[in-house]
């Protein structure tokens, strides 16, 4: 019996930013198509779209991020909440990568 073969594709690259609205404005001014993932007033992340390939996700850490650590772990997998809490300490820029995995028999 052969083991299943898994293939993965990059879904999006995550960039942590201190001020989401300023980052969105800067990327739009540079000519990128950027959309907020939720209503602008309460947005924590936005997407930079391209005609093909992965997107760039701009994100910031919620004010009370420590309260979200365990729910994030439940929704996004073990360790996701801990990673989210470390992003601000690393400063602005690349912070993570999201992969889509397809299992094929």
Contact map, one row per residue, 1 for C-alpha under 8 A:
111000000000000000000000000000000000000000000000000000000000000000000000000000000000000000000000000000000
111100000000000000000000000000000000000000000000000000000000000000000000000000000000000000000000000000000
111110000000000000000000000000000000000000000000000000000000000000000000000000000000000000000000000000001
011111000000000000000000000000000000000000000000000000000000000000000000000000000000000000000000000000111
001111100000000000000000000000000000000000000000000000000000000000000000000000000000000000000000000000111
000111110000000000000000000000000000000000000000000000000000000000000000000000000000000000000000000011110
000011111000000000000000000000000000000000000000000000000000000000000000000000000000000000000000000011110
000001111100000000000000000000000000000000000000000000000000000000000000000000000000000000000000001111000
000000111110000000000000000000000000000000000000000000000000000000000000000000000000000000000000001110000
000000011111100000000000000000000000000000000000000011000000000000000000000000000000000000000000111100000
000000001111100000000000000000000000000000000000000011100000000000000000000000000000000000000000111100000
000000000111110000000000000000000000000000000000000001111000000000000000000000000000000000000000111000000
000000000111111000000000000000000000000000000000000001111000000000000000000000000000000000000101110000000
000000000001111100000000000000000000000000000000000000011110000000000000000000000000000000000111110000000
000000000000111110000000000000000000000000000000000000011110000000000000000000000000000000011111000000000
000000000000011111000000000000000000000000000000000000000111100000000000000000000000001100111110000000000
000000000000001111110010000000000000000000000000000000000111000000000000000000000000000000111000000000000
000000000000000111110000000000000000000000000000000000000001100000000000000000000000000100110000000000000
000000000000000011111110000000000000000000000000000000000001000000000000000000000000000000000000000000000
000000000000000011111111000000000000000000011100000000000111000000000000000000000000000000000000000000000
000000000000000000111111100000000000000000000000000000000000000000000000000000000000000000000000000000000
000000000000000000111111110000000000000000000000000000000000000000000000000000000000000000000000000000000
000000000000000010111111111000000000000000000000000000000100000000000000000000000000000000000000000000000
000000000000000000011111111100000100000000000100000000000100000000000000000000000000000000000000000000000
000000000000000000001111111110000000000000000000000000000000000000000000000000000000000000000000000000000
000000000000000000000111111111000000000000000000000000000000000000000000000000000000000000000000000000000
000000000000000000000011111111111100000000000000000000000000000000000000000000000000000000000000000000000
000000000000000000000001111111111100000000000000000000000000000000000000000000000000000000000000000000000
000000000000000000000000111111110000000000000000000000000000000000000000000000000000000000000000000000000
000000000000000000000000011111110000000000000000000000000000000000000000000000000000000000000000000000000
000000000000000000000000001111111000000000000000000000000000000000000000000000000000000000000000000000000
000000000000000000000000001111111100000000000001100000000000000000000000000000000000000000000000000000000
000000000000000000000000001100111110000000000001110000000000000000000000000000000000000000000000000000000
000000000000000000000001001100011111000000000111100000000000000000000000000000000000000000000000000000000
000000000000000000000000000000001111100000000111000000000000000000000000000000000000000000000000000000000
000000000000000000000000000000000111111100101110000000000000000000000000000000000000000000000000000000000
000000000000000000000000000000000011111000111110000000000000000000000000000000000000000000000000000000000
000000000000000000000000000000000001111101111100000000000000000000000000000000000000000000000000000000000
000000000000000000000000000000000001111111100000000000000000000000000000000000000000000000000000000000000
000000000000000000000000000000000001011111100000000000000000000000000000000000000000000000000000000000000
000000000000000000000000000000000000001111100000000000000000000000000000000000000000000000000000000000000
000000000000000000000000000000000000011111110000000000000000000000000000000000000000000000000000000000000
000000000000000000000000000000000001111111111100000000000000000000000000000000000000000000000000000000000
000000000000000000010000000000000000110001111100000000000011110000000000000000000000000000000000000000000
000000000000000000010000000000000001110000111110000000001111000000000000000000000000000000000000000000000
000000000000000000010001000000000111110000111111000000001110000000000000000000000000000000000000000000000
000000000000000000000000000000000111100000001111100000111100000000000000000000000000000000000000000000000
000000000000000000000000000000011110000000000111110000111100000000000000000000000000000000000000000000000
000000000000000000000000000000011100000000000011111000110000000000000000000000000000000000000000000000000
000000000000000000000000000000001000000000000001111111100000000000000000000000000000000000000000000000000
000000000000000000000000000000000000000000000000111110000000000000000000000000000000000000000000000000000
000000000000000000000000000000000000000000000000011111000000000000000000000000000000000000000000000000000
000000000110000000000000000000000000000000000000011111100000000000000000000000000000000000000000000000000
000000000111100000000000000000000000000000000000010111110000000000000000000000000000000000000000000000000
000000000011100000000000000000000000000000000011110011111000000000000000000000000000000000000000000000000
000000000001111000000000000000000000000000000011100001111100000000000000000000000000000000000000000000000
000000000001111000000000000000000000000000001111000000111110000000000000000000000000000000000000000000000
000000000000011110010011000000000000000000001111000000011111000000000000000000000000000000000000000000000
000000000000011110010000000000000000000000011100000000001111100000000000000000000000000000000000000000000
000000000000000111110000000000000000000000011000000000000111110000000000000000000000000000000000000000000
000000000000000101000000000000000000000000010000000000000011111010000000000000000001101100000000000000000
000000000000000000000000000000000000000000010000000000000001111110000000000000000000000000000000000000000
000000000000000000000000000000000000000000000000000000000000111110000000000000000000000000000000000000000
000000000000000000000000000000000000000000000000000000000000011111110000000000000000000000000000000000000
000000000000000000000000000000000000000000000000000000000000111111111000000000000001100000000000000000000
000000000000000000000000000000000000000000000000000000000000000111111000000000000000100000000000000000000
000000000000000000000000000000000000000000000000000000000000000111111100000000000000000000000000000000000
000000000000000000000000000000000000000000000000000000000000000111111111000000001000000000000000000000000
000000000000000000000000000000000000000000000000000000000000000011111111100000011101100000000000000000000
000000000000000000000000000000000000000000000000000000000000000000111111110000001000000000000000000000000
000000000000000000000000000000000000000000000000000000000000000000011111111000001000000000000000000000000
000000000000000000000000000000000000000000000000000000000000000000011111111110011000000000000000000000000
000000000000000000000000000000000000000000000000000000000000000000001111111111111000000000000000000000000
000000000000000000000000000000000000000000000000000000000000000000000111111111000000000000000000000000000
000000000000000000000000000000000000000000000000000000000000000000000011111110000000000000000000000000000
000000000000000000000000000000000000000000000000000000000000000000000001111111010000000000000000000000000
000000000000000000000000000000000000000000000000000000000000000000000001111111110000000000000000000000000
000000000000000000000000000000000000000000000000000000000000000000000000110111111000000000000000000000000
000000000000000000000000000000000000000000000000000000000000000000000000100011111110000000000000000000000
000000000000000000000000000000000000000000000000000000000000000000001001100111111111000000000000000000000
000000000000000000000000000000000000000000000000000000000000000000011111100001111111100000000000000000000
000000000000000000000000000000000000000000000000000000000000000000001000000000111111110000000000000000000
000000000000000000000000000000000000000000000000000000000000000000000000000000111111111000000000000000000
000000000000000000000000000000000000000000000000000000000000100010001000000000011111111000000000000000000
000000000000000000000000000000000000000000000000000000000000100011001000000000001111111100000000000000000
000000000000000000000000000000000000000000000000000000000000000000000000000000000111111111000000000000000
000000000000000100000000000000000000000000000000000000000000100000000000000000000011111111100010000000000
000000000000000101000000000000000000000000000000000000000000100000000000000000000000111111110000000000000
000000000000000000000000000000000000000000000000000000000000000000000000000000000000011111100000000000000
000000000000000000000000000000000000000000000000000000000000000000000000000000000000011111110010000000000
000000000000000111000000000000000000000000000000000000000000000000000000000000000000001111111000000000000
000000000000001111000000000000000000000000000000000000000000000000000000000000000000000101111100000000000
000000000000001110000000000000000000000000000000000000000000000000000000000000000000000000111110000000000
000000000000111100000000000000000000000000000000000000000000000000000000000000000000000000011111000000000
000000000000011100000000000000000000000000000000000000000000000000000000000000000000001001001111100000000
000000000000111000000000000000000000000000000000000000000000000000000000000000000000000000000111110000000
000000000111110000000000000000000000000000000000000000000000000000000000000000000000000000000011111000000
000000000111110000000000000000000000000000000000000000000000000000000000000000000000000000000001111100000
000000011111000000000000000000000000000000000000000000000000000000000000000000000000000000000000111110000
000000011110000000000000000000000000000000000000000000000000000000000000000000000000000000000000011111000
000001111000000000000000000000000000000000000000000000000000000000000000000000000000000000000000001111100
000001110000000000000000000000000000000000000000000000000000000000000000000000000000000000000000000111110
000111100000000000000000000000000000000000000000000000000000000000000000000000000000000000000000000011111
000111100000000000000000000000000000000000000000000000000000000000000000000000000000000000000000000001111
001110000000000000000000000000000000000000000000000000000000000000000000000000000000000000000000000000111
